[in-house]
Amino acid sequence: MPSGSIINALIRCTRQDREAADLFEQVRSDLGLWVLEMDYPQDGTQAEQIAEICRQLQLNLLRLRTLHEGSADYTLHLTFDLPEGERIILPPSLSKLATECGFNLELYATRDGDG
């Protein structure tokens, strides 16, 4: 795994109906918590991983846009294995897709795959 790589990527959606059922997996029905795990190349660079996540978001853009309404929490969560001194670079394409879909961006950094 290259330095600065993504080690977890998902979209979290909290809602009390089943509108997300066609794309997301319900992981906590008592909380209305739905999760869509994002695929990305495990051994890819940070840029390659983000490009793949953007491709998936673009493929599902119409559906993802509709889920903003009625969601108490709608967030793209990314965790990076980030050694000290490394940086996270979010391209404008990811920021634009987050805005178009209406979800928050939540970024975490861990060291050496610790979390």
C-alpha positions as a Markdown table, in Angstrom:
| # | Residue | x | y | z |
|---|---|---|---|---|
| 1 | Met | 0.0 | 0.0 | 0.0 |
| 2 | Pro | 1.5 | 3.3 | -1.1 |
| 3 | Ser | 2.1 | 6.1 | 1.5 |
| 4 | Gly | -1.0 | 8.2 | 2.1 |
| 5 | Ser | -3.4 | 5.5 | 0.8 |
| 6 | Ile | -7.1 | 5.2 | 1.6 |
| 7 | Ile | -7.8 | 2.4 | 3.9 |
| 8 | Asn | -11.6 | 2.9 | 4.3 |
| 9 | Ala | -14.2 | 4.7 | 2.1 |
| 10 | Leu | -17.9 | 4.7 | 2.5 |
| 11 | Ile | -21.0 | 6.9 | 2.3 |
| 12 | Arg | -23.1 | 7.0 | 5.5 |
| 13 | Cys | -26.8 | 7.9 | 5.3 |
| 14 | Thr | -29.1 | 8.1 | 8.3 |
| 15 | Arg | -32.8 | 8.0 | 7.5 |
| 16 | Gln | -36.0 | 6.4 | 8.8 |
| 17 | Asp | -37.4 | 5.2 | 5.4 |
| 18 | Arg | -36.1 | 2.6 | 2.9 |
| 19 | Glu | -35.2 | 5.1 | 0.1 |
| 20 | Ala | -31.5 | 4.1 | 0.3 |
| 21 | Ala | -32.2 | 0.3 | 0.1 |
| 22 | Asp | -31.5 | 0.0 | -3.7 |
| 23 | Leu | -27.9 | 1.2 | -3.3 |
| 24 | Phe | -27.0 | 1.1 | 0.4 |
| 25 | Glu | -26.9 | -1.7 | 3.0 |
| 26 | Gln | -28.8 | -1.1 | 6.2 |
| 27 | Val | -26.3 | -1.8 | 9.0 |
| 28 | Arg | -28.4 | -0.5 | 12.0 |
| 29 | Ser | -32.1 | -0.6 | 11.5 |
| 30 | Asp | -32.7 | 0.8 | 15.0 |
| 31 | Leu | -30.7 | 4.0 | 14.0 |
| 32 | Gly | -31.8 | 4.1 | 10.4 |
| 33 | Leu | -28.1 | 3.8 | 9.4 |
| 34 | Trp | -27.3 | 2.9 | 5.8 |
| 35 | Val | -23.8 | 2.4 | 4.4 |
| 36 | Leu | -22.5 | 2.2 | 0.9 |
| 37 | Glu | -18.9 | 0.8 | 0.8 |
| 38 | Met | -16.8 | 2.4 | -1.9 |
| 39 | Asp | -14.5 | 0.3 | -4.0 |
| 40 | Tyr | -11.0 | 1.5 | -4.7 |
| 41 | Pro | -7.7 | -0.1 | -5.7 |
| 42 | Gln | -6.1 | -1.3 | -2.5 |
| 43 | Asp | -2.6 | -1.0 | -3.9 |
| 44 | Gly | -3.3 | 2.3 | -5.8 |
| 45 | Thr | -1.9 | 5.7 | -5.1 |
| 46 | Gln | -4.1 | 8.2 | -3.2 |
| 47 | Ala | -4.9 | 9.9 | -6.6 |
| 48 | Glu | -5.9 | 6.6 | -8.2 |
| 49 | Gln | -8.1 | 5.6 | -5.3 |
| 50 | Ile | -9.9 | 9.0 | -5.3 |
| 51 | Ala | -10.3 | 8.8 | -9.1 |
| 52 | Glu | -12.0 | 5.4 | -8.7 |
| 53 | Ile | -14.3 | 6.7 | -5.9 |
| 54 | Cys | -15.2 | 9.7 | -8.1 |
| 55 | Arg | -16.0 | 7.3 | -11.0 |
| 56 | Gln | -18.4 | 5.4 | -8.7 |
| 57 | Leu | -20.0 | 8.6 | -7.5 |
| 58 | Gln | -20.5 | 9.8 | -11.0 |
| 59 | Leu | -22.1 | 6.5 | -12.0 |
| 60 | Asn | -24.6 | 6.8 | -9.2 |
| 61 | Leu | -24.9 | 10.6 | -9.2 |
| 62 | Leu | -28.7 | 10.8 | -10.0 |
| 63 | Arg | -29.6 | 8.4 | -7.2 |
| 64 | Leu | -27.1 | 9.9 | -4.7 |
| 65 | Arg | -28.6 | 13.4 | -5.3 |
| 66 | Thr | -32.0 | 12.2 | -4.3 |
| 67 | Leu | -30.9 | 10.8 | -1.0 |
| 68 | His | -29.8 | 14.2 | 0.4 |
| 69 | Glu | -33.5 | 15.1 | 1.1 |
| 70 | Gly | -34.7 | 13.2 | 4.1 |
| 71 | Ser | -31.3 | 12.2 | 5.5 |
| 72 | Ala | -30.3 | 13.3 | 9.0 |
| 73 | Asp | -26.6 | 12.5 | 8.2 |
| 74 | Tyr | -25.3 | 12.1 | 4.7 |
| 75 | Thr | -21.5 | 11.8 | 4.7 |
| 76 | Leu | -18.6 | 10.5 | 2.5 |
| 77 | His | -16.1 | 9.1 | 5.0 |
| 78 | Leu | -12.5 | 8.5 | 4.0 |
| 79 | Thr | -9.8 | 7.2 | 6.2 |
| 80 | Phe | -6.2 | 7.5 | 5.1 |
| 81 | Asp | -3.0 | 5.7 | 6.2 |
| 82 | Leu | -1.0 | 8.9 | 6.5 |
| 83 | Pro | 2.6 | 8.9 | 7.8 |
| 84 | Glu | 3.7 | 12.0 | 9.5 |
| 85 | Gly | 4.5 | 14.8 | 7.0 |
| 86 | Glu | 2.2 | 13.3 | 4.2 |
| 87 | Arg | -0.8 | 15.2 | 3.0 |
| 88 | Ile | -4.2 | 14.5 | 1.7 |
| 89 | Ile | -5.0 | 16.0 | -1.6 |
| 90 | Leu | -8.7 | 16.3 | -2.5 |
| 91 | Pro | -9.2 | 17.1 | -6.2 |
| 92 | Pro | -11.9 | 19.6 | -7.3 |
| 93 | Ser | -13.8 | 16.7 | -8.9 |
| 94 | Leu | -14.4 | 15.0 | -5.5 |
| 95 | Ser | -15.4 | 18.3 | -3.9 |
| 96 | Lys | -17.8 | 19.0 | -6.9 |
| 97 | Leu | -19.4 | 15.6 | -6.6 |
| 98 | Ala | -19.8 | 16.0 | -2.8 |
| 99 | Thr | -21.6 | 19.3 | -3.4 |
| 100 | Glu | -23.7 | 17.9 | -6.2 |
| 101 | Cys | -24.8 | 14.9 | -4.0 |
| 102 | Gly | -25.2 | 17.1 | -0.9 |
| 103 | Phe | -23.1 | 15.0 | 1.4 |
| 104 | Asn | -20.4 | 16.1 | 3.9 |
| 105 | Leu | -16.8 | 15.0 | 3.6 |
| 106 | Glu | -15.3 | 13.4 | 6.7 |
| 107 | Leu | -11.6 | 12.7 | 6.6 |
| 108 | Tyr | -9.5 | 10.7 | 9.1 |
| 109 | Ala | -5.8 | 10.1 | 9.1 |
| 110 | Thr | -4.1 | 7.1 | 10.9 |
| 111 | Arg | -0.5 | 6.0 | 10.9 |
| 112 | Asp | 0.6 | 2.7 | 9.5 |
| 113 | Gly | -2.9 | 1.2 | 9.1 |
| 114 | Asp | -3.7 | 1.7 | 12.8 |
| 115 | Gly | -7.3 | 2.4 | 12.4 |
